[in-house]
Amino acid sequence: MIRFDYLVRKVIFAVITLAVVIVFNFFLFRILPGDPVKLLFRNPRLTQQAQAQIRVQFGLDKPIWLDGEALQSGDLEKAFDSQFTAYLSNLFQGNLGISFATRQDVAEVLGSGSGAP
């Protein structure tokens, strides 16, 4: 029985640690100063319309955590349509995004074993 309690405690701490790392990783890139679209696409000729399209494509037009107005109005589906829930959904589906260095799918880069371009 003591081994079972020990194992349960270790699994609980592992799940808590994983949750903290996921939340930390999400907010790490959200607290950086500047506009993420301008940082990713350093093209001075990028129009405001193109920037808006990129924000919609990457979900940067959504609230970061929760949509408070939708939550107060009782629309739970819209309240949880945020950057964080999209991040969790993509993470659990194995969609890790696109590499900044190689412009390839991160899952493919990790699967191939080569991180260098």
C-alpha positions as CSV (number, residue, x, y, z in Angstrom):
1,M,0.0,0.0,0.0
2,I,2.9,2.3,0.7
3,R,4.3,1.9,-2.8
4,F,0.9,2.6,-4.3
5,D,0.6,5.9,-2.3
6,Y,4.1,6.8,-3.4
7,L,3.3,6.1,-7.0
8,V,0.1,8.1,-6.9
9,R,1.9,11.1,-5.3
10,K,4.6,11.0,-8.0
11,V,2.0,10.9,-10.8
12,I,0.1,13.8,-9.3
13,F,3.3,15.9,-9.0
14,A,4.2,15.0,-12.5
15,V,0.8,16.1,-13.8
16,I,1.1,19.4,-11.8
17,T,4.6,20.0,-13.1
18,L,3.5,19.4,-16.7
19,A,0.5,21.8,-16.3
20,V,2.8,24.5,-14.9
21,V,5.3,24.0,-17.8
22,I,2.5,24.2,-20.4
23,V,1.1,27.4,-18.9
24,F,4.6,28.9,-18.5
25,N,5.5,28.1,-22.1
26,F,2.3,29.7,-23.4
27,F,2.7,32.9,-21.5
28,L,6.5,33.2,-22.1
29,F,6.0,34.3,-25.7
30,R,2.9,36.5,-24.9
31,I,4.8,38.8,-22.5
32,L,7.5,39.7,-25.0
33,P,7.3,43.3,-26.0
34,G,6.3,44.3,-29.5
35,D,3.8,43.0,-32.1
36,P,4.3,39.3,-32.8
37,V,3.3,39.8,-36.4
38,K,5.9,42.4,-37.0
39,L,8.5,40.3,-35.2
40,L,7.7,37.2,-37.3
41,F,7.4,38.9,-40.7
42,R,10.0,41.7,-41.0
43,N,8.7,43.0,-44.3
44,P,8.4,46.8,-44.3
45,R,5.9,46.6,-47.2
46,L,3.4,44.4,-45.2
47,T,0.1,46.2,-45.3
48,Q,-2.3,46.6,-42.4
49,Q,-4.7,44.3,-44.1
50,A,-2.1,41.6,-44.5
51,Q,-1.1,42.0,-40.8
52,A,-4.8,41.6,-39.8
53,Q,-5.0,38.5,-42.0
54,I,-1.9,37.0,-40.3
55,R,-3.4,37.8,-36.8
56,V,-6.6,35.9,-37.7
57,Q,-4.6,33.0,-39.3
58,F,-2.6,32.5,-36.1
59,G,-5.4,33.3,-33.7
60,L,-3.8,36.5,-32.4
61,D,-7.0,38.4,-32.8
62,K,-8.6,36.3,-30.0
63,P,-8.3,37.1,-26.3
64,I,-5.3,35.5,-24.5
65,W,-7.0,33.8,-21.6
66,L,-10.8,34.2,-21.6
67,D,-13.3,36.5,-23.2
68,G,-14.8,38.2,-20.2
69,E,-17.7,39.9,-22.0
70,A,-18.8,36.6,-23.5
71,L,-18.5,34.9,-20.1
72,Q,-20.7,37.6,-18.5
73,S,-23.3,37.2,-21.2
74,G,-23.4,33.4,-20.7
75,D,-21.9,32.4,-24.0
76,L,-19.4,29.8,-22.7
77,E,-18.4,28.6,-26.1
78,K,-17.3,32.0,-27.2
79,A,-15.8,32.7,-23.8
80,F,-13.4,29.8,-24.1
81,D,-12.5,30.6,-27.7
82,S,-9.1,32.1,-26.8
83,Q,-5.5,31.8,-27.7
84,F,-4.8,29.6,-24.7
85,T,-7.6,27.0,-25.5
86,A,-6.4,27.0,-29.1
87,Y,-2.8,26.4,-27.9
88,L,-4.0,23.5,-25.7
89,S,-6.0,22.0,-28.5
90,N,-3.1,22.1,-30.9
91,L,-0.7,20.8,-28.3
92,F,-2.9,17.8,-27.5
93,Q,-3.3,17.1,-31.2
94,G,0.5,17.1,-31.8
95,N,0.4,20.3,-33.8
96,L,3.5,22.1,-32.4
97,G,3.5,24.9,-34.9
98,I,6.1,26.1,-37.5
99,S,9.8,26.5,-36.8
100,F,11.1,30.0,-37.1
101,A,14.4,28.9,-38.3
102,T,13.5,26.3,-41.0
103,R,9.8,27.3,-41.7
104,Q,9.0,23.6,-41.4
105,D,6.5,21.8,-39.1
106,V,8.1,21.5,-35.7
107,A,6.8,17.9,-35.3
108,E,8.6,17.0,-38.6
109,V,11.8,18.7,-37.5
110,L,11.7,16.7,-34.2
111,G,10.8,13.5,-36.0
112,S,13.7,13.8,-38.4
113,G,16.2,14.3,-35.6
114,S,17.9,17.2,-37.2
115,G,17.4,20.7,-35.7
116,A,19.8,22.4,-38.0
117,P,18.7,23.9,-41.3
